[in-house]
Amino acid sequence: MSRIWFTVPGEPRGWARARTQGARFFTDTKTRSEKQAVAAWAIEAGARIIDGPVDVRLTAYLRIPKSASKKLRAAMLANIQRPTKKPDNDNLAKLALDALNGVCWHDDVQVVDLTVRKFWSDEPRLVVEISPATGITEQAVEACELRR
């Protein structure tokens, strides 16, 4: 399989902690439906299971708050002002990676490269790019050279 990408429309959601009801734990409905949506969009994009190591890039576009001034809004759209609000990057990744188990890979342990980025937008969405991981990344090479 070569690289695939797909977009999940709507405000990106992160993984929500399991809720309890007495001694029973359960995943909330919104998290469960978001997982199903991510998997459905992947299938729609033609996802096939990758057997080896995987590279995943997640880009979350969050809705600009209505309370943002014109100046702040312009800075947000120009990526001068980036989101530092929920959902956290690790929770975004957890939801997407768990949703794609059995759809794009056997288990998310196969993901060896992961990038999660957040931007502001008028069109909230989550863009997912998946490809087989190949060799060492340019960033890793640069990081190794900087340590010398």
N, C-alpha and C positions, 0 to 999 in steps of 0.2 A: 504494500500500500504506500502510495506517496502521500504528500501533505494534503490534509483536508481542513477546511475551516467552515464555521457556521456561526450564525448570530441568533441569540436567544433574545427576542424583543421583551421590553419591560424593564422595570427597575431591578438591577441585580440583587440577589439575596445571598446571604452567607448561611452557613450551617448553623442552625439553632440548637442549643443544648437539649438533650432529651428531657422531656417533662416527666413528672411522676404523678401517679394517682395511687396513693397507698404504697404498696410494695412493687407496683408495676411501673415500668419505664416505657415511654413511647415517644416517637418522633411526631412533632406537631404537623398539622395538615398542610400549612403553607410550605414548610420545608419539603415534605413528601411530594407535593404537586410541582414544586420548582425542580426537584430531581427528575421527575417524570418528563417535564418540559425539556430539560437539557438533553436527556436521553433521546427524546422524540426528534428534536432538531438535529442531533447527530445522525440518527438513522436516516432522516430525510436528506441529509447531505451525502449519504452514501458511505457512512462509516463502516469499516471492517475491522475485525480484531487484529491487532499487531502482536506478534509473538515475542519480539525482543524488546530492548529498551526504547522508551518513548520520550519525546520532547513535547511539552505542552506550554502554550502561551495563552494566558487569559487577560483580556482587556475589558475592564468594567467601565461603562460610561454611566455616571450617576446624574440624576436630574438636578439641574440648577435650582436652588431654593427660590421661591417666588419673592422672598424678602431681600434678595440680593439687589444692590444698587446697580445702576447702569454701568458705572465704572468697574465695580467688582465683577459684574456679569461679563463684561468685555475681557477682563483679566482671566476669568474662568474659561471662556471660550478660546482664548489665545494660549491656554495651558501655562500661563504665568502663575495662576493660583490653582493648585491641585487639591483634590479632596483629601481631607484628613478626618473623615467621619466614617461611621459604620456603613457597610459591613467591613470588618477587618479583612486584610488580604488572606490570612490563613483560613478564615471561615469561608471566604469565596472559593478558595482552592479546594477545601474539603468537600463542599457541596458538589462542585463540578466533577472532581475526581471520583467521588463515590458514585455519582450518577452515571459515569461512563464505564464503570466496572461491568464487564460482560458485553459491552457495546463496542468499545475502542481497544480494550486490552482485557486480559484475563483478570488482573488485579492491579490496583494503583501502585503497588510496589514496583512495577515496571517503569514508572515515571522517574527518569533520572535527571532531566532538566525541566525546571518549572519557573516560569516568569509570570508574575501577577502585577498588573498595572491598573491604576484608577485615574480617570479623567472626568471632567464635567461635560455635559452635553444637554441639548434640548431634546434629544431622542435617547432616553435611557435604554441600555441593552448590554448584553455580555457577548463579546466576540471570543470564540474559542478556536485556536489553531493547534492541530495535532500532526506530528510527523514522527517517523522512526528516528531515533537518536543516532547520529553518526559521529563517531570519533569525539575528539575534544573540541569544545567551543572556542571561538576566538576570545571571548571574555576570560575564559579559564587560562588560556595561553598568556594573555596580557597580565592577569593576576599573578601567575607564576613568575613572569619576567620582572614584575615590580618587586617581588619578595627577594630577589637576588641581591 
